[in-house]
Structure formats: structure tokens, C-alpha cells
């Protein structure tokens, strides 16, 4: 038997490997949990030394060029710019903290006796020698950095400043306004080049309208733009969201990654924000790479309208969008366009349009014609297990059939509008997360095999909900279903989109989708999904299935069904030539108490990956 030695070009490997897989491995290796400490002396025996060397080499070769270090490490530095400038070895490299988003923090030790990975000391030194991290900046520090930059005296290749508004030490929003006023009188070319080195990350908390005005551009020499790496804006005063003035801040403050967090206070009147300014490259700038509109407070009903998104295809570098839509407001508008009544319980002055169908089509067309968008996540401002539209609050009870025609035809119109998003042959979109809200019918996904771009699909509340009229043959005792006529009752029924996808899309060699994510709310869903997996196990083209649990009580039922799946596959597999493409079962949960139980599942077919979120 011949032995082949394969030489891997690290740069090529870097371009090909799924970064999510590599990051998960490194996260595991970097984190020093209790169960690892007990066996720390045996780590080198349980994981190949060659694998250690490979991971360490990969990290080392990519840290400086790709700025990966701060992705894994929490770097706090309260020293001033001058202190750092006079002493570049300002970090205690043996006291760095693993940067996870949960509450727990783990110290990381490099190059110690039982360190899981080893990075060359020179790599660490060089990284912190040429990359400076600060927790604050002032107008005086900015001027000092600019002076050294202009005179070629700046020792750093990159300066990262993480600023949060801090009322105890003065309003840092005002600091940025002062810096902006200063750069407005400086040469734009110098300032723009400086911002390639100086990365500012700032959270604005707007309690009043921004005080920064546009500056006259005298001979195109003055700089009117202030560039930030991460720009986060939190608006918690209702008055600032009444018109476009709030978002004028984006005209002067240009962010690469933009987060807009709407009001976090409940008001009797819904706060309205015109997001068209945010989703317009003429205002936000072509430097934008990601935009996220948050809606963490459902009572505030913060949402983006379809008409706000018709220009996203004009961005050249925008790769990620996360937005909340008011799906049922859209449905109400579509209902009126079809000649029916709108749904009064969702109708408001905000989000209403006489041309909703056209605006919805323009939004979808903007998504699919974009040449840069790769990640698209659409949520809804309403979150409920059942359809929030009830016939007894939405129609005249004397004519139930009118209501059924109304809701079913309106849903069909809504569903058809989103069909191109999933069926267009070639788009730039590789990852879609969609809150279906029971509104997307099978027809929406019927041409999904045409699409060759989508690799990752996450649907939640995917079962399509429709209404039908059932004759009762007499008076009904069920007040919820009885139409009051004594002869028929309204039924709310569902169609399983998961069943359609597993049997018609995921089992076809033509599908491009390799990863599918499901959110579980009920135990009966678990058994149903595992039956779908089992019935199609030798045809599935998926590489991974991701299960999300918001209710940890379902995890015990999941373990039971998972083990049944493994046993049933063994009995069905008549010959070893049967190929199973499904390689990974991933579990995302919020309770580490189930970690060990899940980790004890032994499967000869699937790798089990567990991701634990912290509240």
C-alpha cells in the first residue's frame, strides 16, 4: 500500500474551510471548562498532537492578517493612548479572557505546561505591538493620533476603540460630535485614510435629536463623513422616531456594521421610524456591510416596511440584513387590495399602504437582484403559537364564508410574493432565516430546486395555516367554532411545510441546501420530524440538521427520539453500501444541565454538536 503525503497550502485551506466549523473547534480548545481541568494531563493523549499543531499553526498564520484575535479574546485596556504609546507591551498575555457572549468567562493560558493550544510568543507580541485597543477616545487623543499619522510617526497598524455611552464620565456621544466637527474642517483624504487604521465602535443612546448638522463641502476638500466600524443606535424616546430626522445621523456617521435598536419603552401609540434612509446607500454609504434592526421589545412594535427596502440592491458591500416585518399588517393591506376588508385588529397608521403588493414585489426583487447580500434574516413583530387572526374578531359573523375567502386569498397573495426569494435561479443569498408565521404555503417553496445559491435554510412557525368551513348538521355547543348559524363551523387547519421539504426538496439530488434549522415548540413536532428523517434517511442531501429548543423540557423527548432514530436506521440498513449524507445533528439550547445527557448519545452515523446559549 502506497503512502501519500499531502502538503496543504494554508491560504488555500483558509479559503475552502467552513469557518463556522473551525471556530467551533477553536472555541472548544480555548475554553478551559471544569471537565477539561480534571483531565488536563491527558489532553495530549486524547487529541492528536498533530491536530494541536495544525490548529495552532492555523491560528498563528491568520491572527495578524485577519484580525481574529479579538474575536476570541476579550481585550480590556483602560490605559490612555499616551501610556500605551510609551509602553507597547501593555497586555498581560496570561490573563486574557475568552470572549463568549454568555455570563461565564474563562481565562486563557498560552504556552503553559498543559495549554491545549500553543501559539508562538512572537505572534502574540507582534499582534499587540501593532494592534492597539482602547476603551475611550477624546478630541485631544484624536488630534494626537492624526498628528502622528500625518507625520508618519504612528507605531500601530490598527487602533480599535470600543466606546459605550457612559453618563458617569460625560456623554461620549458628544465626544464624537466634537470629533466630527473637527474633522469637518480637515482634508478629507487624510481623514479617510486615517479611518482605515482607526476603527471606532460606538453605541449611541439618543435621548434627543442629533445636534450634528451637515457641513458645507468647500471645494471637495473638507470631510463631512465620520467613519466607524460598528455603529449602534439605541432610540428609547418616542419623539425621536416620529419622522426621518432620527436617521439623519447616518448622513454624517458612516458605519460598516450598523445596528438600530428601536424604542424599549411601551407607548400607547406605536413608534414609527422611516427606515428608508437607513437602507439607502446614498445616505448610509457604500461602506456598509451589515444592517440589523432589532425588535427585542415586542410591545413597541418596531418594524421595517417593504417600501423601506427597495434600494438594498444598490449597496455594493452589504452582505447581511436582519429585519423585523409586520407580516399581518402586510396581510391586512393585501386583503383590502383584493377587495376584502382589512383586519382591524392589526391595522394601524404605520405600515399601511394602498400599493402593498407592488411594494412587496419591489422589496423581494431588490433582495434577489442584489449582488452582495449573502445572509438574510426576516423576523416578525408578532410571536404566537397560533394564528392571531380569529374570525369572530375579524369579520361579520353573519357571513363566515366571506371571512374564509378573505383570509385564504390574502395569505395566498402574501405567499406568492415571497416565492421568487426561494425559487430564483442564481442569487447572491446563501443563508435565509424566515419567520413564516403560518403564512407561507407549499407553493412558495415549489420551485426551490431551481435555486442553486441557498445553502442554509432556517424556517420557524413554518406550518401553513388555512381556514375551512365544516358543516355541523345542527347547533354546536362549541362557542369558539360555531358561526352562530347552527349549520357550520370554522376550522383552522395546517399543512406541514417540513413534510414537503423533506420529501420533495431535501431528498432531491438537485437541491443546493445543505443545512436546515428547525425550532421546536411542541413535543409532537419532534416525533413527526424524526419520522421524516427516518423515512428519507438514505435520500437526504442535507449535511446537517440543527434543532433549536426554547423549552428545555422538550430535550428529554428529543433524546428519546434521537436514540430511536439511530436504532431504526440500524435495522433498516440492509447493506453497508447505503450512503447517508446527513453527517451532523446540532442542538442549540439554553440549559447546560442537559449537556451531559445529550453528549452521551453514541451515534455511528452522525456527529452530535451541542451549542449552549446563556441567558
N, C-alpha and C positions, 0 to 999 in steps of 0.2 A: 504494500500500500504506500502510495506516494504521500509525502507530507508537503503541503504548500504553506509558505509564509506570505501573509498578506500585509503589505505596507499601506497604512491608512493615512491619507493626506488630511491633516486635522481641519484645514479650511474647507475641504470638500465635505468632510463629515459634518462640520458645523452647519453647512447649508442644507444637508439632507435630513439630519436627525430631527425628530419631533421634539421641539424644545420642552413641551409640557412633560414628556417622559423623563428627559434629562433633569429637569428642575425637580421633579418628584424624587428622583434618586438622590440628588444632592441635598434636598431638604432633609431626607431621611438620614443621610450620612452626617450632616452638620448638626442635627439635633441630638443633644445628649439627654435622653429620657432615662427614667429610673430603671426601666427594664434593660436598658443597654448598659448602665453602670454596673449592674450585678455581674455581667459577663464581659466586662470591658477587656479583660486579659485574653479573652477567647475570640475577640473580634477578628483578629488576623487569621484565625483558623476557619471561621465561618464564612468569610467573604474573601475571595481570591485576592492575593496581593497584587496580581496583575490588574485586577479591576480597580483597586485602590490607586495604583499608579496611573491608570488610564484616566480616572475621574480627576485626580489631582493635576495631571498634565492638561486635561481639557479646561479645567478652571483657570489654571495658570496662564494658558495661552490666550484666554478670552477675556480675562478680567480687565486689562488696561484698554484694549481696543474697543470693547463693547460695553464698558461701564457696568459690569454685572455685580460688582462688589456690594454696592448699596442695595441691590435687590434682595440679598440675603442678610445683610447686616444692618442693624440699627446704629447709626453713627450720630452720636450727640456731641456737639462741640460748642461750649459756651464761651470759649475764649474769643477775644476780639481779633479782627483782621491783623492788626499790628503784632499782637502776641504770636499769632500763628506765623506771620511773615518772618519774625525774628527767630522762631524755633519751629522748623518744619517737621520735626519728629514729635508731633503733638499728641499722638494717639497711643493709648495703652493697647497694643495689639492682642494681648492675652486677656483682655476684659471686654471684648466686643460681644454684642448681644445679637442672637438670632432674630431676624425681623419677621416674625409671624404676626398675623392680624388678630390672633386671639389674646387672651389675657396672660397666658403663660409666656415667660421669656426664659431662654436658655443661654448661658454663657458658652462661647465657642473658644476652644483652645487649639491653637495651631502648633503643629510640630512638637507636641509633647509626647511622652512615652506611649500613651495609649490613645493618641489622637486618631480618629477614624480616617481623616484625610490629612495629607501633608502638602503644604504649598511652600514653594521656595521663599525664604525670608526676603530675598531681594525683590520678589514680585510684590510682596506686601509693602515693603519700604518704598519702592518706586511708585506704587499706587497712591500712597498717602503723601508722597513727596510732591506729586504733580496734580493731585486732586484735593482741593480744599473744601471742607464742609463747614458752613456757618449756620447758626440759628437766628441770626438777625443781621440787619444792614441799616445804615443811616446814610443821609445825604453826604456826610463827610467821608465815610468809608467808600461810598460810590465814587466820589471825586478822586480819592486816593487810588482806587483800582484803575480808574480811567487814566489818571496821570501816568501810572506805571505802565499801563498798556500802550499808551501813545509813545512813550519813550523806550519801549522795548525792554522794560525792567521787570515785567511781571514774571514771577517764577513758576506760576501754575499754568497748566494746560486747561484747567477747568475749575471753576469755583461754583459750588452749589449752595444756595441759600434757601433754607426752609423756614418760611415766615408764617406765623399764625397771628391773627388779631389778638392783642393782649391788652386789656383795658387797665391792668395794673401798672403797666410801664409805658403808657401812652398809646395812642391809636396808630397802629402800624399801617392802616390804610392811608392815613395822612402822610406817612413817610414816603409811600410810593407815589402819591400825588406830587409831593415836593420833588422827588427824583424825576418824575415825568416832566414837571415844569422846567427843571434844569436841563434835561436832555433836549427839550424843545428848542433851546437856543444853541444847540451844538451841531456840529457837522454830522449829517445823517449817516454817511458812510462809515465814519469812525464808530458811532454808537451801534450801528447794526453789526459791525464786525466784533465789537466788544460783547454783544449779546450771544455770540457764538461760543464764547468762553464762560460768560457769566450766566448761570442757569438759576432763575428765580422761581420759587414755588410759593404761592401765596393764597390764603383763604380770606376773601373779602366777606365781611358781615355788614351788609348795607342797612343802615337804620335811617338813612336819608338819601335823597337823590345825589348821585355823584357830583362832586364840585369841580371836576376837571372839564375844561372846555377845549374844543379843537383849536389848534394854533395855526396861524396863517403860515402857509408854505412859501417862504421868500426865496424865489429862485431855485426851488427844489434842494436847497442846502440844509434846511432845518429839519430836524427829526420830530415827527408828530406821533411816532409809534413807540410804545414801550413793550418790549418782548419778555414774556415769561414762559417757563417750561410748563408748569402746571398752574392753571388759573381756576380757582374755585370760588364761586359766588354764592353766598347764603343770604336769601332775602326773607326776613321774617317780620316785615311791616307791610300790611296790606296796601297802603297807599302807594308804595313804590312800584307795584305791579299793575297799576291802572292803565298804563299806556307804554309806548316804546321807549320812554326816557330811561327806564331802568337798564335796558340792554345797550344804551349808548356807550356804556363803559367799554364795550368791545371795540369801539372805533379807535380808542387810544391805547388800550391794554390788550396786546396780542398774545394769546396763549396757544401753546402747542397742543396741550391736553386741557379741555375745558369741562368743568363740572358746574352745573347750575342747580342749586338746591332751593326749591320753592319755599313758600311760607310754611313754617312749622307751628303755626297757631291757627286754631279753628275759628272761622268767622261765619256769621250768618249769611254773608254774601261771598260767593266763590271768588277767589282772587284770579284775576285774568292777566296773563302775560302774553304778549305777541312775540313768539319765538322766531318769527321770520327773519329778524335781524341777526339772531344767533346763527341760523342755518343759511346764511348768505355769505359767500366768500368775499364779496365786496365790502362787507362790514367786519366780519371776524378775521378775514385774512387767509391767504393760501398756505400759511404755515400750519394750519390746524390739522392735527392727525386723529384726534378723537373728541367726541362730544357726548356728554352724558347728562341727561336731565333727570333728576331724582324726584321721586314722589314717595317718600318714606311715611308721610302723614296723610293717610287716605282721606280723612275728613276735609282736608284742604283742597282736594280735587285739582291738583296741579297737573296739567296735561298739555301736550303739544297737538296742534291741529294739523290736518292733512295739508292745508294750504301753506303752512309754515315750512314745508319740506320739499317744495317743488324745485328748489335750486341746489339740492345737495349734490347733484351730478356735476355741478360746476366746480366743486372742490377738487384739487389735484392730488392732495396728500391725505385726505380724510379716509382712514381705514376702519374706524369703529364708531358706531352710533348706538346709543341706548336711550329709548324714549318711552314715556307713558302716553297711550292714546285713550280717549274716552270712547270706547267701542260702541257703547249703547247710545251715546249721543249721535254718533255717526249713523247707527241703525235707525234712530228716530228720524233723522233728516232724510235718509233714503226712503223711509216709509212714506213721507209726505211727497217726495218726488214721484213715487209710484201711484199717487192719488189717494193714499190712505191717510188716516190721522197719525200724527206723531205720538210718541209715548210720553205723556205728560210728566210721568214721574222722573224722567231723565232730561227733559227739555229745559234748557236754560238759555240765557242771553249769550253765554260763552260757548263757542263751538257750533253755533247754529249757522247753517249755510243753505242758500237756495240752489247751489250747484255742487252738492256734496259728491255725487257720482263722478263728476268731472274732476274735482279736486283730489278725490281718492285715486283716480286713474293717473293723474299727473304725479302724485306722490310715488306710486308704485313704479311708474315709468322712470322717475328720477333715480330710484334705487337701482333698477336693473340696467340703466344706461350708464351708471357711474363706472368709471374705470379704476377706482381706488378702494371702494368700500369692500371690506372682507368680513367684517363682523357686524351683524345687525340683530339687535335685541329690542323687541316690542312688547311692552307690558300694558296692563290696563289699570285704570284708576279704581275699578270696582273688582273686589276679590270676594267671591262667594262660591260655595259648592253647587248651588242650584242656580238656574236661570233667574235673574232678578226681575224678569218681566212676568207678571201674573195677570191672567186675563181679566180677573174681577177688578183690577185697578187700572186697566189699560183700554177697556172698550165698553161699549154699551151692551149690557148683559142680554138685551133682547135679540141680539144678533151675534151669536158666538162664532158662526161660520165666517163672518166678516173679519173678526179678530184672527182666526186661524189663517185665512188667506193673507191678511196683513203681515203677520209676523213671519210666516214661512216664505213669502215672496221677498220680504225685506232682507231676511237672512240670506236668501239665495243671491240677491244682488250684492250684499256685503261679501259673501264668499267668493263670488265670481271676480270681484275686483282684485282680490289677492292672488288669484290663480297664476297670473304671469310671474309673480315673485318666486314661485316654486317650479314653474314649467319652462321659463325662458332658457334657450339652449346654452348660451355662454354669457355668464355674468362674472363680475369680479368677486361676488359674495361666496364665501366658503363656509360661513357659520351663521345659522339662523336660530334664534331663540324667539318663540312666539307664544303669547298668551292668547289661546284661541277663544276662550270664554264661551265655548259651546257654539260658536258662530260659523266655523269653517266646515263645510260639507265635504264628502268624498270627492266631489267634482273638482275642488280646489287642488287636490293632490293627484288627480287622474293622469296628468302629463308630467309627473315628477321624474320619470325615467328619461325625459328629454334633457333635463338639466345635467350638465357634466361638471358643474363647479361646486355645488354644495357637498361638503364632506362631513359636516357636523350639524345635526338637527336636534332641537330640543323643543318639544311641544308640551304645554301644560293646559289642563282643562280642555283636552282635545276632543272628547266625545261630543259629537254634534247633537244638539237638542232641537227637536221639532215638535209641533203640536198636531193632534188629530182629534176628530170628533167621534165618540163611541156612543152608539145607541144604548140606552139603558132599559128600554122596554117598560118604563114606568117611573114613578117617583124614586128619587135617590135619597138615601139617608146621609150621603157624604156631601156636606155643605161646600167643601173645597172644590169638588169636581162638578157638582150639579149646576147646570146652566140656568136653573130657575124655571125651565120649561117642563121638566119632568120627563123628557124623552131622550136626552143625550147628555153626555159629559165630556169635558175636555181632558185629554190625556197628554201628558208631557213625556215624550219618548226620546230615546237616544240611539245613535248609530256609532259604532266603535270605529274611530279613525285608526286606532292602533291595529285592529284586526286587518283592516285594508292595507296598511303599510307593511305589516309583517308578511302577508300572503301575496301581495302584488308588487311591492316596491323592493323591500329589503331582501326578498328571495330571488330577485332577478339579477342575472349577471350584468345587466345594463346599468344598474344603479351606481351612482358615484358616492353615495352616502356610506360612511364607514363607522360613524359614531352616532348613537341615538340615546337621548336622555329622557327619562320619564320621572314625573313627580307623582308620588303615591299619597292618596288621602284616605282610601278605604282598603280594608283587608281583602275584600272580594276582587279588587283590581289585581292584587298580587297573583292569586291563583290563575286568573284569566290570562295575565301576561306570560306566566311561566308555561301555561299550556300552549300559547302561541309560539314560544321559543322552542319547546319540545317538538311540536308538530312540524316546525320548519328548520330544525337544527342543522340538517345536512345541506340545506339550500341557502341559508342566510349568508349574505355577503358582508355583514357587519363585522368590524374588528372588535368593537367594544360596545357594551350596554352600560349606561350609567343610571343608577337608581337613586333618587333623592327622597329622603324621608324628613318631613316636617314634624311628624308624630312618631316619636321613638318607640311607642308601643307596638308599632307595626313591624319592627325589626325582628322580633321573635318569630312572627309569622313568615317573614322573609327567609330567615334561616331554615325553617321547616321546608318551605317550597324550593329553596335552592338545593337542599340535600336531596329532595325528591327528584329534582331535575337531573342531578348527577347520576342517581341510581337508575332512573328511567332511560337515560342515554346509554348506560352500560348494557341494559337489557335489549335495547333497540339496535345497538351496533352489531350487525351480523358479521361484518368483516372489517378488518383494520384499514382497508383502502378508503373507507368512508371518510371524507375530509370535512373537518369542522373549521370554518373560517373564523368563527367567533372565538376570540382569544382572551378577552378581559371582561370581567364583571366588576364594575366600580360602584362603590357605595358611598354616598355623601349623607352625613348625619350630623346631629348636634349634641350627641351624648357619647362620651368616651367610655361609659360603663359597658357598652355593647361591643367594644373593640375586640376584646379577647374572644368573645363568642363567635364573632364574625371571622376572626383571624384563625380560628380552629377548623374552619371548613377546608377540608382537603379535596381538591378537585384535580383530576388528571387532564381536564380539558381547558379550564380557564384559570388565568391568573386573577386573584382577588386583590383589588386595590381599595383601601379604605381611606376616605378623607373625612376628618372630623372638624366641623366648624365650631368656633367658640361664640357664645352669645356676646 
